[in-house]
Each structure stands twice: as C-alpha cells, then as structure tokens.
Amino acid sequence: MCTVIIARNPDNDWPLLLAGNRDEMAGRPWKGPDYHWPLAPGVLGGLDELADGSWLAMNDHAVVAIVLNRMGTLGPAAGKRSRGELPIEALDHADAVSAAEALGQLEPGAYRPFNLVIADNRDAFWLRGDGGAIHVTPIPEGVSMLTAGELNDPSDPRIAAFLPKFRQAPRPDPAAGEWSAWQKLLATRVPDGVRDREAGLTFQLESGFGTRSSALIALPSMQHAGIDPVFLFAAGPPDVTGFSPVLL
C-alpha cells in the first residue's frame, strides 16, 4: 500500500509539496528516477522494469503524476494494461487540468482499480478508477493524504493515524532544504511482522511486500519561474536510506 501526502498552499512560494512512500514486492525490478522513456523524452521518473511504466514521474512542465493501487489489487492481471502507464500518459500534457481531463476519458475497464494524483503548482486532482468509471476530484487546499482507498478517508487506519501528524508538523522549507518533520513521519517503521497499518508508513512483511523507496517533491510558484522544482529521492526504506537530489 503506497502512501502519498499532498500539501497545497496557493499563496506560498512553494504552492505544491508532495511526499510518498512506494510499497512493492521485493522481487519486482525497478530503477530510480531518470529519463527512461525515449518516446517521452521530457518525463523524469522511477522505472518499473517489469511493465516499463512508473509509479511517480514529473515532466519538463513541472506536472507531477503518482499512481497507487486500490485495496486488494496488487500486481498485474490478464487482459489489463499496466497502471504504470498512467503517469506517463498524464505527463504528455502541459498542465494538471488538461491531464486530468484527458485521463478522465480513458476506458476505465482497461486497468485494474487505481488512485492517481496529477498536480502542478496551480491545480491538483485525484483520479479514482474503479473499473466502471474514472472519477476526477479536485484535491483541496491544505494537507491531504491518499493510500489504497479514498482521499482523506478517516476510516483508513493509516490516514486516521498520520494525516493529523502531517497537518500538525512544521511545513517543509524546500528553499532551505528543510524536510525533517516529513522525513521523520515517512520513516516511521512498523515493527517487522506487525500488520497494523496505523503503526507506521515504512514496513516489511514476511511475504516480501514492503517499502522500497521514498520521494519528496516541491514545485515553485509562477512568480518564481526561474527556480527549479525540488525532487529528492531515497532509493530504499526512508528510515535507513538518505534522500538525494534528483538531477532535473
């Protein structure tokens, strides 16, 4: 179960902050963020080597897309396209509005159920594909959280436990490289073998499923067009792996 935190503050110098832990089976091969796709030369993201897609990517227009599985839908399914195609498809657009509109028109039955976040420094959307339809919902201002269910769902134990903590934590300062409060929360580890989802955001199960990487992204405002986005990546569980800048 991947986790994404979205902080939207339109009047801030950094109106969009994103943080996410990627959870996946240990044996599924992947590569860290790079320009992996010759047919999408402006897309920078992590590569799922099995399906040639991505779980998190950003394009040269500073649009970000992150895909998550819905509950009980881990892994591929016969006759279905890879959900990792969705971020690449979204990033064929120059802004979040047009990307969300276009992906909302895709054939929903072509994919296993998914959650998809599409955002830029002005707008952000949650797309929920349930197999029968793709629902497009604007993400509100403030701090939101998404896992394998609904956005900000208080019945989700992980959201109930950690969304208040992110909302109460000091806001990161990307210009100063200060993300420590968010990093600490992302690195909260569930004791090995424990299945309580509210116990932490980093974990490893005996099945081989666990936290594989973590990312932090900040997008500058339109008034700071000369400033590059910030993209930090931890190529392993964030409680034992440091974050390093991704070259844009």
Secondary structure, DSSP 8 states (H G I E B T S, - for coil): --EEEEEE-TTSSS-EEEEEEEEEETTS-EEEEE---TTSTTEEEEEETTTTB-SEEEETT--EEEEEE-TT--S--TT-B-TTHHHHHHTTSSSHHHHHHHHTTS-GGGB--EEEEEE-SS-EEEEEE-SS-EEEEE--SEEEEESSSSTT-TTSHHHHHHHHHHHHS---BGGGTB-HHHHHHHT-B--TT---GGG-SB-B-TTSEEEEEEEEEEE--GGGTTS--EEEEESS-TTTS--EE---
